[in-house]
Amino acid sequence: MGYWKDLALALKGARGERPPLARAYTSPWSVMLADPPMSYSEQVRAGYCDNPIAQRAVRLVAEGVGGAPLASSDPAIGVLVQATSAGQGLLETLAAHLLLHGNGYVQILRDADGRPAELFALRPDRVSIEPDARGWPAAYVYRVGDSATRLAAQEGDGAPVVVHIKAFHPTDDHYGLGCLGAAARAVAVHNAASRWNQALLDNAARPSGALVYRPDEPGGVLSPDQFDRLKAELEASFAGHANAGRPMLLEGGLSWQSMALSPADMDFVALKSNAAREIALAFGVPPMLLGLPGDNTYANYREANRALWRLTLLPLADKITAGIAQGLQHWWPDAAIGVDQDRVPALSEDRERLWAQVGAADFLSPEEKRAMLGITKS
């Protein structure tokens, strides 16, 4: 057992021994073998700025985490975490960064006494990790244009300067993996389907028809000048949504043949719905909460909302608050912060059920019941 004990001590940082980490880093945005945009900024523009499903999913999760009621071991910690910095809420911003990029960076700004005065969330696409000789983070470089600021991982007194919170990445030691890359193909399909539907709307909200020329009827063969004039008149007087329903007068053996929706056009409706479901799945949001039709996974919105809290919001909030609390333990050794589940309206039914079960347990003493419910004596 000596080997496993030494490995456990090394992982905990005992005696300064740590396993080496890979110093090389390849961005997950540069190895995707797909048609969607490669860079992170392009993915954000296509997925968050231009796609309503992805944006609503991210905002639903981020705003839920940011608005969750918190309980902290010290009131000063709660004030520090819930304060806005540069107009942004800390938890909401970190939740969005973790969903999109997979990494969240919190800079701890200190006052004249060396105490934390402000927590600021850095944009993760501007941060790069500078490793030491064994691959462990030694500093964080924050780049904005031509300006680069180097932030040491720790101050001289051992206090952390930047708290790095990351999602799990199976093949990278330094950077986390966000949900945006997994949803990139579905976002591209959904955006393409939206552009297709807009093109249909611009063309009188239906597929175009066809002018059929019958050479056996009077009128003769259309000359090039007649063909060009007819095409120009059709584009000017009958094409587009502004001319929808306008009557057409035909002569010279011409007849109008309407075209119904083809099977390919019908497939676009189902294709867009399936892409929207995949986007919601990537960000951990029940499709019912995004207004997607045809989803019967949950019996009602209440169950879907409870599943959102249990499966997505609470785990993400616990990851963020645990990382912040660990970063603040230099000043508050017993620092702890988390979501107060008793004050979450979506989880009230679960709490009522627990209270009923504990209250009906006659073999428990009142003190044991209080301990099971998390009630401490005042």
ABEGO torsion letter per residue (X at the ends): XAAAAAAAAAAAGBGGBBBBBBABBBBAAAABBBABBABAAAAAAAAAAABAAAAAAAAAAAAAAAABBBBBABAAAAAAAABBBGGBBAAAAAAAAAAAAGBBBBBBBBBAAGBBABBBBBBAAABBBBBBAAGBBABBBBBBEABBBBBBABBAAGBBABBBBBBBBAABAABBBBAAAAAAAAAAAAAAAAAAAAAAAABGGBBBBBBBBBAABBGEBBBAAAAAAAAAAAAAAABEAAABGBBBBBBGGBBBBBBBBBAAAAAAAAAAAAAAAAAAAAAGBBAAAAGBBGBAABABAAAAAAAAAAAAAAAAAAAAAAAAAAAAAAABAABBBBBBAAABAAAAAAAAAAAAAAAABAABBAAAAAAAAGBBBX
